[in-house]
């Protein structure tokens, strides 16, 4: 009764300040307010709303482990209030419980919202002492910020609307190519790099880019407050928002998101805001009338659940970054440009805690959601570790641990609903984690230890590949790290790692449920490495197929003669590395088919000679926009933006967009040339290796390029988004071109004699086959993506914070599905399983719908059909009425026919057209 009387005497009721849930478009039409209850949304002209709610909570305080327990909770809808009231009840003996009340003279609830200062305003606080802890209970009517913002329109910065297929008409050859009778030496190139125990240990090369590539020290995207100067800088990683734009947009660690509050938002803090979003807070786009699937789903950002800051930070705060790696970065917050950091944040993908390192500053723990209670536990979880439990107004519980290396332990004083302040300077770390309800003991055991980075290692033996994350650890040496795993990790864990998996799970923004692994290292095993996939069409049961029926061979041979008579040099001479690479890859596949499937070596050699000439334009760097090596970030980029001033030209290549797409096509073409003429490899190897090093360098020993620019070994796929800040994080559109790049690495490694490179390509493909079928390609039994979204069958564009079933260049269904089909290569059915292709075809393209598509997308769709219906695909491509306009300018009829024939009964000698 004492507590009840105190509450009534102070205010009558304690307002939790939960606002009405209304999603409304902001004046600039870029951002919307997020509704925490999307299931109740109604959509009308860009405005969403849901009924307001009043949450009535009955609370019993008991002297049990220093915790505040909610004994019952019920919700009712309110048409007027939208606020929540806390009603205190229960019986607690005054012998076990004592309370004191601090009522400030300038209380938070009495201050107008426009003048509220989170550092100066105070609120009424009830301090409750129990045998095992001290709880500070907030008494306030201030309204918390629980909504966040979402971006429902498509971010297009750095992404042009150009359709990514070559649509210009191809002139009909006026002459037929003359066959060449001489052939290069047929000896296989000896392996120059034998397979290592660790395929990531050694670089591809350490030499400077070839002399044909000019060098410069500047780049149009400034390196904003990056303090790392001794190595190339990552451009496509999760933390890039911290050195791009205004440095305000989030970094997505999975499952947490962090952002510099920068004096704004619900907390008005200058620290690092930490948030986690539950699935019921997602916002969905309208449902398709045809499929019932939502157009997109997106998670709110800008919710400041817990903010780790320091008293020394203010309006002059400077955010800098250093220790930038493929898996991690360190963010530093300095009181001024000349100051040492007041607090530092080692950010590592999958971290179980968000950790702040203090070296003598005074910690501030802030929140825009507002504290309901702050409880200090008297139960010691580890020597030199103090534990707090933060109950927030949105009903979530966050655990805070403070590990002090020296000096006094962290002693927090609650100042108001948004601020708890250390009473003195602090030397140590402060960690926060969201408790899903069963995580407290797991977090307790790990408190004091934190990851600072990851060492990647791996190997391939036969058809089995492994890769290992060994986490770099700091803090309490005796504690074991807790790190969050994604679904594709867990399905490939070895036995030892699986044994460290816990039941503590949090939802991620776009990758399903993350689960904690209590271990300092993980090992993943891929037992189906595609070592048997080579240059020729491949199927899961028969393997590579090099033989087609005589009838098919004769028919395809005539097509190959016509296509190899086209002008390769002219078609590949584009002002775009992307389109040039596609043209080279197209002709490489025709030459390959002529030699290895049709058996006409003289024809293949004639085409190969022209292909070498076309390729030489690029290895000599004489294309319209030559490549340049720039040392500001560390990479090879198109000179197009330097010359035009347009960041989006050539799909943003200069800004590091899509490098694995652009250069992957070149690497594939080079692999085919090297396969057919090993003598070509040595002179061209420096150029091709340079391209691979740019997007897939395996080792920090290479001082010219960052490690694994494009491929994200934590997520299991690449990010195509370069040096553009983005509210929804990094993104990638074409999953199939991502796998093309990995396949190109594999085959160039084979052709050039680099067994480690070949093994890395094989391992990447195996990881992609697993991860993409979780997050990009959706069979009906997909359990990772929301049920409301999997009916789309493909992601469209996958962001870190959003999945949008669309493309950057249009909303036609053939665009959205087809961008995940091209190019058609031997590894395609290894990634795009027949079961998936069948479901997608029935959903969108069966019953004549594919035939109604116009242009090159029709060929892409029908080539994809060959995975499940090679006979039908072959009949389409071999029809007398076939229109060449149905071919993407980066694809060939020869290859489509060979691909379909190699997968069908035609290999048994059946009629290729009429059977």
Secondary structure by P-SEA (a helix, b strand, c coil): caaaaaaaacccccccccccbbbbbcccccbbbbbcccccccccccccccbbbbbbbbbbbccccccccccbbbbbbbccccbbbbbbbbbbbcccbbbbbbbbcccccccccccccccccccbbbbbbcccbbbbbbbcccccccbbbbbcccccccccccccccccccccccccbbbbccccccccccccccccccccccccccccccccbbbbccccccccccccccbbbbccccccccccccccbbbbcccbbbbccccccccccccccccccccccccccccccccccccbbbbbcccccbbbbcccccccbbbbbcccccccbbbbbbccccccccbbbbcccccccbbbbbccbbbbbbbcccccbbbbbcccccccbbbbbbbccccbbbbbbbbbcccccbbbbbcccccccccccccbbbbbbbbccccaaaaaaaccccccbbbbbccccccbbbbbbbccccccccbbbbbbbcaaaaacccaaaaaaccccccccccccbbbbbcccbbbbbbcccccccccccccccccccccccaaaaaaaaaaaaaaaacccccccccccaaaaaaaaaaaaaaaaaaccccccaaaaaaaaaaaaaaaaaaaaccccbbbbbbcccccccccccccccccccccccccccaaaaaaaaaaaaaaaaaaacccccccaaaaaaaaaaaccccccccccccccccccccccccccccccccccccccccaaaaaaaaaaaaaaaaaaccaaaaaaaaaaaaaaaaaaaaccccccccccccccccccccccccccccccccccccccaaaaaaaacccccccccccccaaaaaaaaaaccccccccccccaaaaaaaaaaccccaaaaaaaaaccccccccccccccaaaaaaaaaaacccccccccccc
